Amino acid sequence: DTGLEVYVTGVAQILPSTLQRRHTVEMNITCLESACSSTMATVLGGAGRSFAYVSERCDGQVFDGQIREEDFLHVLSDSGVTVNVYDRSLTTFSVPFYGSAAAKFGVEKFSIVLSTANLRPGRHLSLCTDLDGQQLSGAFGHVGLVYISGVNEVSTEAVYAAPSQRVDLKCDEDACSMAGAIAFLALDCSSYRSQQGGVSVGEVDPLNHFSSEVLPAGESLASAELANPGVESVSSQRIPAAPRQVLMVDCPENCSAASTAYLGASCGISGTAAISATRTASAQLTDAWPSSEHFSVELDATGLTPGLHYSLCIDPDGESGHGAFGDTGQRVFILGAFSWPKPLFGSKDQWYFEPDAQDLAAGRRYRVCTDLDGRHGPLNAGDTGFDLYVTGIGDAITPAVSIGAGMDVEFTCFSGCDHTADITPPVLDIPSTIPTDGEQVGLFTNIILAFDEPVQLGSGGIFEIWSTADNTGPLYQVSTEAIRVANDAAEGALVSDRKVYITPGTLCHPWANCGGLTVNEDYYLKATAGAVLDTAG
């Protein structure tokens, strides 16, 4: 025995992962089939009703599923002194699991209702479950982290991709008034945790996020054997995720006006077309000066992921030659993953911060993140549960238009606009979609939507399965948020390049519609507007 223990959980997913402080907060829990139960055990048997609570740590010595009010205080028998067993500001009472439809695709869905009003804000706490409840074979154990947010509302819907923007919040006074409290905008709040806690600006965590100054831990500036060692430097090591990005390349060897280049997660990617989040389209080098050593290349970095480093890859003899793209050893950082943290100002429940959003990617939605004890405190940054839109559109020049078709509207745009930009929405590639139109399939066939270009999930979208014989309501509803959470857990496997994978039985909203399908009946799929977008948004 090593003296170490691990908890074997039957919980596959918890939503949401951010909790506001309320007297009643509902959470949805997805369990592996038969792992959880919402019914009490009886004298005739049964697994026992599952219980859950939130705490700084899970008490593995409690086997009956009960963390009650009387358990928070304990009177010492020898002295009569009352001591706190649990801290009310870090622990809730345990609550039972409710409801479950019939198991589908190996999982069952339940809900719990917690009281989080007394919890301290700004902390990541454990969700603890005792899956067999009052039965004594299982104890409480950790199944996931939730962030206790002190922010109750973000009234700012959009900011400009420009300096000195203002984001207004409604926030619990004991949260945003904490010494050193800061806030920032980010594509993913959880990528910016350091081992010491807080927002660690300028350092690189193992996820290769947050720093534009240094390379990911363990990665050298150039490998020992580069396929194209002729490049000595690149003019811009930080660029936005935007079109028409010009890189000046100093290449005294192995480069010519016939050479082509791209930015990629690696240099072994075949083809010349752009792949969302993976590479830009390749482009030809251009002589920058009368010297044969200096070149420029214009790349469209729109589809690259802000906050990551990409390699500059060059094919010396270009598309007409027999060579291949090789790694030059030069790395370029894509700006726009986050705004620098700023202090919170205000009083009572009215607060604000002023992010510098000039490097954020116009046309994307960003999460509102807080670190309530600042950079030097032990708490990690967390997602408030709110997001906003970053726009590059400025003032409208045209004050009014007539009713009719083809009216022109003029406006200013300081970021993200391109008169040659992609304004064509993605089109469903029906022959490549599974199942294809009219195809007969089994009940366990997954739905894979294929499109004619790389895509991303929209915000707040819903996919629905309807029966052709009954239009009273959808049988299944799957939100883009559920797919996004599952996609993050699956490391991008559910939204990949031109395809979106939907598993209705697993990802359907537990309290909306998760009905069953009947054999020998026809069904069709609907999606709300904006559920799927191309990489241009």
Secondary structure, DSSP 8 states (H G I E B T S, - for coil): --S-------EEEEE-SEEE--S-EEEEEEEETTT--SS--BTTB-----EEEEESS--TT--SS---GGGSEEE-TTT--EEESS-TTTB---EE-B-----BTTEEEEEEEE--TTS-TT-EEEEEEETTTTSSS---EEEEEEEEE-EEEE---EEESSSS--EEEEE-HHHHTSTT-EEEEES-GGGGB-TTSSB-TT---TT--S-SSS--TT--SS-SS-S-TT--EES-SEEES-S-EEEEEE-SSS--TT-EEEEES-S---SSS-BTTTB---EE-EE-SSSSSEEEEEE--TTS-TT-EEEEEEETTTTTSS---EEEEEEEEEE-SB---EE-EEETTEEEE----TTS-TT-EEEEEEETT-TTSS---EEEEEEEEEE-EEEES-----SSSS----EEESSS--TT-------B-GGGSBS-TT----TT--EEEEBSS-EEE-SS-EEEEEETTB-SS-SEEEEHHHHHHHHHHTTT-SEETTEEEE-HHHHB-TTS-B----TT--EEEEE-TTSEEETT-
